[in-house]
Amino acid sequence: MFKKFIHIGAPTDKKMPNEEYCEDMKVWISDPEKDEFKFEYLRFEKDSWMAKEIQTQTHIAVEVESIDEVLPICDKVLLEPTVINENCKIAFVLRDGVILELMEIK
């Protein structure tokens, strides 16, 4: 199931270096590959539709072999599996009080 740690996602209200805007989710996202601690900063627009938990709490992103295999062992789905690009699908879930970003990478 679990393959590896990818990054830590931290909501912020400050503009951060290396941000890119994701119009679909109404969020500015920094590149965790350019941060020495692999932090991904997320700055949400006020009208973002993303779950409040994602907008206000830190998450841990992990690569998994199959999102569909992990979903049944999670407590709550915060973002249904979503195709980001041809190489990546993500989902946000709550498990044991922790927000996880599940990443299925080809």
ABEGO torsion letter per residue (X at the ends): XBABBABBBBBBABBBBGBBBBAAAGBBBBBAAABAAGBBBBBBBAABABBAAAAABBBBBBBBABAAAAAAABABBABBBBBABAABBBBBBBBGGBBBBBBBBX
